[in-house]
């Protein structure tokens, strides 16, 4: 039928505000931690990011950033 009599719209297709995109984006805590570490030359603890605690997938995505073995300045010794 070209012109239906009625149309039903479901709200189930609305994306969750805190869904991580697999390829990054500014809501992705991995990108936020990376940008912060580059800008400050320190590894930021992801727990300090306001989106970290609200994101149910965040702790599964970057387990090693909070426990950085390089210390406070990851660029020491690299040129």
Residue pairs with C-beta under 8 A, 6 or more apart in sequence:
18 27
18 51
18 54
18 55
18 56
19 57
20 27
20 28
20 29
20 55
20 57
20 58
20 61
21 27
21 28
24 30
24 31
25 31
26 32
27 51
29 46
29 49
29 51
29 52
29 55
29 58
29 61
29 62
30 61
30 62
30 65
32 44
32 46
32 49
32 51
33 43
33 44
33 46
33 49
33 62
33 65
36 42
36 44
36 49
37 43
37 44
37 74
41 73
41 74
41 75
42 72
42 73
42 74
43 65
43 68
43 70
43 72
43 74
44 65
45 65
45 66
46 52
46 58
46 62
46 65
46 66
47 53
47 66
51 58
52 58
52 59
68 74
70 76
